[in-house]
Amino acid sequence: MMHELWKAAGAAAWGAAGFGGLQPFLEDEEKLRRLCPDPKTVLVAAFPYYAGDTPGNLSLYCRGEDYHQVLTRRLEGVCQALRAQHPDHTFVPGADNSPIPELLAAHLAGVGYRGGHGLRIVPPYGSYVFLGTILTDLDVPPTGPTQGTLCPPDCRACQKACPTGALCETGCDVSRCLSALTQEKGDLSPQAEGAVRRSPTVWGCDLCQKACPHNRKATLTPLPEFREDLLPSLTLEDLEGLSNKTFRRQYAHRAFSWRGIAPLKRNLTWKTEEEGP
């Protein structure tokens, strides 16, 4: 029954992780227990988003509808079905906005395999997947953890493709990750500014994923929210005359709107300067 619920929700893979395995790694257990006072299980699902590699200056993950909105909506559908089956239990959806460490939860639940870039690889969609979670006090048998990896030890294609050296054998240094740098507000260090100026994208970064052999023939997502009404690029002209409030309202259904207009205007200005007249 659980499998059918996740299939209907559009998940490419799902699993269950015991809360005890996650507990030592929580940064805010108090917040988590406010959501679910007696947590037993974290359900984890992967939703594919790859819609092809059309040229553009926005990362592939943010060209369709905001994944926070999409996953929350799809997860809530699963939660409603589970509440109907288990009316005495709590089910709380989370989409990159909860205290749950999603990558660790996916590992413990057996959802996909860890890639050298630190992301989860879920064949046939590669690492082009979003992770969503459901926190519950229902005791669900664990389905993981995942054993092994799909990455040969001598590959390191993702590490070689990373322009800032953020990737290493132990994971990703987020403070050096180009995707994170494009989203930073305010002034950047000269080194970070140079990396953003040279970046092919003004929001996010796909370089490590595009270099990954598992993504070369990634299957297109069947989810319409990530296949339709795509926005591959933005220009300064698109943002001209927009206040921060107007920008947030106009692009409210896009994942890049959460930071406001300032980082995008800065990055687009730098890109214009780099390209010259």
C-alpha positions as a printed Julia matrix, in Angstrom:
277×3 Matrix{Float64}:
  0.0    0.0     0.0
  2.8    2.42    0.89
  4.47   1.76   -2.45
  1.28   2.6    -4.32
  0.92   5.87   -2.42
  4.41   6.99   -3.38
  4.0    5.87   -6.97
  0.8    7.91   -7.24
  2.65  10.9    -5.78
  5.25  10.74   -8.56
  8.19   9.54   -6.48
 10.99   7.73   -8.3
 12.03   5.94   -5.1
 11.06   5.96   -1.43
 12.15   4.45    1.85
 11.87   4.61    5.63
 14.54   5.51    8.19
 14.29   5.0    11.93
 14.41   8.26   13.87
 17.08   6.92   16.21
 19.65   6.8    13.42
 19.1   10.47   12.64
 18.87  11.77   16.2
 22.63  12.23   16.86
 22.92  14.42   13.74
 20.01  16.77   14.34
 20.81  20.47   14.68
 17.43  21.43   16.11
 15.7   18.48   17.74
 13.48  20.81   19.76
 11.98  22.26   16.56
 11.5   18.77   15.17
  9.66  17.6    18.29
  7.36  20.6    18.09
  6.31  19.25   14.71
  6.05  15.66   15.92
  6.42  15.12   19.71
  7.18  11.4    19.56
  8.95  10.77   16.21
  9.53   7.17   15.19
 10.16   7.24   11.44
 11.23   9.52    8.62
  9.82   8.58    5.23
 12.01   9.78    2.36
 11.17  10.06   -1.33
 13.06  11.2    -4.44
 11.26  13.24   -7.1
 12.95  13.59  -10.53
 13.23  17.04  -12.12
 15.46  16.72  -15.2
 13.74  18.26  -18.24
 16.67  18.35  -20.65
 19.69  20.59  -20.95
 18.42  23.6   -22.89
 21.05  26.39  -22.83
 20.38  29.03  -20.18
 21.86  30.9   -17.24
 19.61  29.4   -14.55
 20.43  26.08  -12.93
 18.34  23.17  -14.19
 16.71  22.66  -10.8
 15.0   26.07  -10.71
 13.64  26.35  -14.26
 10.25  24.82  -13.51
  7.87  25.39  -10.63
  9.43  25.96   -7.21
 10.26  22.49   -5.93
  9.36  23.48   -2.37
  5.79  24.06   -3.51
  5.67  20.99   -5.75
  7.05  18.55   -3.19
  4.99  19.96   -0.34
  1.85  19.54   -2.41
  2.72  15.97   -3.46
  3.88  14.99    0.03
  0.7   16.38    1.56
 -1.28  14.06   -0.69
  0.6   11.11    0.79
  0.12  12.49    4.3
 -3.62  12.8     3.81
 -3.87   9.17    2.69
 -1.76   8.02    5.64
 -3.83  10.08    8.09
 -6.94   8.38    6.78
 -5.34   4.97    7.34
 -3.77   5.87   10.71
 -5.96   8.59   12.26
 -4.18   8.47   15.62
 -0.78   9.31   14.17
  1.01  12.46   13.01
  2.42  12.97    9.5
  4.42  16.14    8.73
  5.73  16.83    5.2
  9.07  18.52    4.62
 10.73  19.81    1.47
 14.13  21.38    2.19
 12.51  23.33    5.02
 12.58  20.99    8.01
 15.15  20.08   10.7
 15.66  16.67    9.07
 19.06  16.13    7.36
 17.63  14.88    4.07
 20.76  13.36    2.55
 21.46  11.32    5.67
 17.8   10.31    5.9
 17.9    9.15    2.26
 21.01   7.07    2.98
 19.48   5.46    6.05
 16.25   4.81    4.16
 18.05   3.24    1.21
 16.89   5.87   -1.29
 19.46   6.06   -4.07
 23.24   5.92   -3.75
 25.72   8.56   -2.6
 27.58  10.17   -5.49
 31.04  11.69   -5.38
 29.35  15.1    -5.47
 27.52  14.22   -2.25
 24.12  14.03   -3.94
 21.9   10.95   -4.19
 21.98   9.02   -7.47
 18.62   7.43   -8.28
 18.67   5.47  -11.55
 17.49   6.16  -14.22
 17.23   9.83  -13.2
 20.81  10.2   -12.0
 21.27  12.85   -9.34
 18.62  15.13  -10.83
 16.2   14.47   -7.97
 14.71  16.45   -5.12
 14.33  14.81   -1.72
 11.17  15.14    0.33
 10.42  13.77    3.79
  7.51  12.88    6.02
  8.12  12.88    9.77
  5.8   10.56   11.67
  5.19   8.87   15.0
  4.11   5.75   13.12
  6.64   2.93   13.47
  7.52   1.89    9.9
 10.13  -0.85    9.3
 13.37   0.68    7.96
 14.23  -0.01    4.32
 17.95   0.84    4.38
 20.62   1.92    4.67
 22.09   1.9     1.19
 25.17  -0.25    0.84
 28.0    0.73   -1.48
 28.11   3.33   -4.23
 27.68   3.48   -7.99
 30.78   5.65   -8.4
 34.09   3.96   -9.34
 36.86   5.1    -6.97
 38.96   6.42   -9.86
 36.22   8.54  -11.48
 36.2   11.89   -9.61
 34.64  13.56  -12.67
 32.51  15.76  -10.43
 35.5   16.87   -8.36
 37.47  17.76  -11.47
 34.55  19.78  -12.83
 34.09  21.86   -9.67
 35.64  25.29  -10.38
 36.08  26.25   -6.72
 37.46  22.99   -5.34
 34.44  22.61   -3.07
 34.25  18.84   -3.61
 36.6   16.39   -1.95
 36.55  12.78   -0.79
 34.73  13.69    2.42
 31.96  15.7     0.78
 31.15  19.27   -0.21
 32.45  22.43    1.45
 29.29  24.52    1.14
 31.19  27.74    1.86
 33.07  27.23   -1.43
 30.23  25.72   -3.46
 29.51  27.87   -6.53
 25.78  27.22   -6.29
 25.76  28.61   -2.76
 27.95  31.58   -3.75
 25.52  32.66   -6.48
 22.81  32.82   -3.83
 24.77  34.8    -1.23
 23.56  38.29   -0.45
 25.81  41.34   -0.26
 29.5   41.58   -1.07
 31.54  38.49   -1.83
 35.25  37.92   -1.33
 37.36  38.67   -4.43
 37.86  34.94   -4.97
 34.14  34.19   -4.69
 33.25  37.12   -6.93
 35.65  35.87   -9.58
 34.07  32.42   -9.46
 30.56  33.85   -9.86
 31.68  36.1   -12.71
 33.1   33.1   -14.59
 30.11  30.89  -13.85
 27.88  29.88  -16.79
 24.89  30.31  -14.48
 23.75  33.36  -12.52
 21.81  31.19  -10.07
 22.89  27.74   -8.94
 25.48  25.5   -10.58
 25.17  22.27  -12.57
 28.83  21.65  -13.38
 29.42  18.67  -11.07
 26.15  17.04  -12.09
 26.73  17.55  -15.81
 30.14  15.9   -15.44
 28.68  12.86  -13.66
 28.56   9.78  -15.93
 25.3    8.71  -14.29
 23.63  11.88  -15.59
 24.7   11.65  -19.23
 21.59   9.71  -20.22
 19.31  10.75  -17.39
 15.64   9.99  -18.0
 13.38  13.01  -18.34
 11.06  13.69  -15.44
  7.46  12.61  -15.85
  6.31  15.36  -13.45
  4.61  18.21  -15.37
  5.59  20.86  -12.82
  9.23  20.38  -13.8
  8.66  19.89  -17.54
  6.27  22.71  -18.4
  6.47  26.51  -18.29
 10.27  26.35  -18.07
 12.37  29.49  -17.65
 15.97  28.72  -18.77
 17.35  32.27  -18.42
 16.93  35.71  -16.92
 18.3   39.05  -18.14
 18.78  42.41  -16.49
 15.95  43.67  -18.67
 13.64  41.08  -17.08
 14.34  42.6   -13.67
 14.41  46.25  -14.7
 12.04  48.41  -12.67
 11.08  45.63  -10.27
 11.13  46.28   -6.56
 12.05  43.4    -4.3
  8.38  42.99   -3.39
  7.3   43.02   -7.04
 10.03  40.56   -7.95
  8.98  38.14   -5.24
  5.36  38.39   -6.35
  6.12  38.0   -10.08
  8.43  35.01   -9.58
  6.75  33.53   -6.51
  6.42  30.14   -8.23
 10.17  29.92   -8.96
 12.76  28.5    -6.56
 15.16  31.42   -7.11
 12.73  34.0    -5.7
 13.32  33.19   -2.02
 16.5   35.29   -1.77
 14.96  38.35   -3.34
 16.12  40.32   -6.35
 19.52  41.56   -5.14
 21.76  38.49   -5.73
 20.36  37.94   -9.23
 20.78  41.61  -10.23
 24.36  41.56   -8.94
 25.22  38.34  -10.74
 23.59  39.46  -14.0
 25.45  42.77  -13.81
 28.75  40.93  -13.37
 27.9   38.61  -16.24
 27.14  41.6   -18.48
 30.47  43.17  -17.53
 32.34  39.93  -18.27
 30.71  39.54  -21.66
 31.47  43.15  -22.57
 29.77  45.34  -25.18
